[in-house]
Amino acid sequence: MKKIGFIGAGNMATAIIKGIIAQNPENSKNIYVFDISSEKCQQMKAIGTNVCDRAADVAKLSDIIVLAVKPQNYSEVLQELSSFVEESKTFVSIAAGISISYVQSGLKCNCPVVRVMPNTPLLLGKGASALCPSENTSEEDKQIVYNMFAGSGVCEYISEEHMNEIIAVNGSSPAYIYLFAKAMADYAESKGIDYNKAMNLICATLEGSAAMLRESGDSADTLIHKVSSKGGTTIAALNVLEDKKFYSSVQQAMDACTNRAQELGK
């Protein structure tokens, strides 16, 4: 196994690391981690990874380096690493809005870069990750990075021209879904229904609806039609959502997400 480094050991990095170790416990010996938090470093030691004193040490010791820091910190981190990298090393960027060229420019090196947009359900092995490798990424490294994320969910390759838009689709979208579920559960509670029981039914409904979208062979429009009897309760609800411009509001929200990603990458 190639040596894989992580600069940053937050929730997302931890989920990826645990997914790698779950595939083979021996993999922990080939994982190098740095984080400014001593508590997170101790957590990484506890699961068998190698903890480094500096981000630069991770870059020197690893073949593939995952940049798991906030977009606002990228410039500083890339500058720190620029003296310790070479084109034989592959970088993985999981920050919203950070382009492949931004990473290469910050490193002052034409290193292979794989841009990835994961989401937080990765923490439960139910993630959805979009990947975009630079043209100079080897087939071996493409597969290694793909497997890193596929071990904790589903993966799709997306061209870089759409990587900002895809953030609204899978990166930020869990928050929209949580808000929708919260509104439903809060409504139930306001009508005297136990909140936890309602949320349990809502979560099962979301899971079942996702399965129908994926497995039934029907389009979203067809599935909506099948639930909606003429003059029935579902139509009454859908009419209100249409009147409140629910569909266009969701798309406008996704546009705002994309625009912010573009701002972060400048």
Secondary structure, 3 states (H helix, E strand, C coil): CCCEEEECCCHHHHHHHHHHHHHCHHHHHHEEEECCCHHHHHHHHHCCCEECCCHHHHHHHCCEEEECCCHHHHHHHHHHHHHHCCCCCEEEECCCCCCHHHHHHHHCCCCCEEEEECCHHHHHCCEEEEEEECCCCCHHHHHHHHHHHHCCEEEEECCHHHHHHHHHHHHCHHHHHHHHHHHHHHHHHHCCCCHHHHHHHHHHHHHHHHHHHHHCCCCHHHHHHHHCCCCCHHHHHHHHHHHCCHHHHHHHHHHHHHHHHHHHCC
